[in-house]
Amino acid sequence: MQTHQVYVTGFAGYFPSANSYNLIYHTATIISVVSIVLAVILWRSVPKHIHAV
């Protein structure tokens, strides 16, 4: 992750770049969408009489 750091003039040290934040948000979005799709698939595969419980 050293390559995804930038130096901000006027502040001491290095900070994560905008690309780092974009990578985090895109990864979280993909994981969320995949989780929802899998939940829907599982919900549809469960027999109807189990949903009533």
PyMOL commands that set and color helices and strands:
alter all, ss='L'
color gray80, all
select helices_A, chain A and resi 2-4+18-45+48-51
alter helices_A, ss='H'
color red, helices_A
select strands_A, chain A and resi 5-7+14-16
alter strands_A, ss='S'
color yellow, strands_A
deselect
rebuild
show_as cartoon
